[in-house]
Amino acid sequence: MLGLPCSVNGNCASNQCADPDGDGQKTCVKGPGDPCTQLIECYNKKCESGLCAP
């Protein structure tokens, strides 16, 4: 589930585990093509035109 703590990609339904806000805590985030409104929602911190960019 998005926003939940994780340690590896396999812990997340999105298969994306990252620390996009740089606070030292990895969480489940959105992957490429998923809808977004903020950069930190996306695995690679790239939200373009409302979607996480590849």
C-alpha positions as CSV (number, residue, x, y, z in Angstrom):
1,M,0.0,0.0,0.0
2,L,1.3,3.4,-0.9
3,G,3.0,5.4,1.9
4,L,3.6,2.3,4.1
5,P,7.2,1.6,5.3
6,C,9.2,-0.9,3.1
7,S,12.7,-2.2,2.7
8,V,12.5,-3.8,-0.8
9,N,10.4,-3.2,-3.9
10,G,8.6,-6.6,-3.3
11,N,7.1,-5.2,-0.1
12,C,4.9,-2.9,-2.1
13,A,1.9,-3.5,-4.4
14,S,3.3,-0.9,-6.7
15,N,6.7,-2.8,-6.6
16,Q,8.3,0.6,-5.9
17,C,10.1,1.1,-2.6
18,A,12.0,4.4,-2.3
19,D,12.9,7.4,-0.1
20,P,11.8,10.3,-2.4
21,D,11.6,12.9,0.4
22,G,15.1,12.0,1.6
23,D,14.1,11.5,5.3
24,G,15.9,8.2,5.5
25,Q,12.7,6.1,5.7
26,K,11.7,4.1,2.6
27,T,8.1,4.0,1.8
28,C,5.9,2.4,-1.0
29,V,5.6,5.0,-3.8
30,K,4.1,5.1,-7.3
31,G,5.8,3.9,-10.4
32,P,6.0,5.1,-14.0
33,G,2.6,5.9,-15.5
34,D,0.8,6.1,-12.2
35,P,-1.2,9.4,-11.5
36,C,0.5,11.9,-9.2
37,T,0.2,15.5,-8.0
38,Q,3.5,15.8,-6.1
39,L,7.1,14.8,-7.0
40,I,7.6,12.8,-3.8
41,E,4.7,10.4,-4.8
42,C,6.9,9.0,-7.6
43,Y,9.8,6.5,-7.3
44,N,12.1,8.8,-9.3
45,K,10.6,12.1,-8.1
46,K,9.3,13.0,-11.5
47,C,5.7,13.9,-11.8
48,E,4.9,15.3,-15.3
49,S,1.5,16.2,-16.7
50,G,-0.1,14.4,-13.7
51,L,1.7,11.1,-14.2
52,C,4.9,9.6,-12.7
53,A,7.5,9.8,-15.5
54,P,9.7,6.8,-16.5
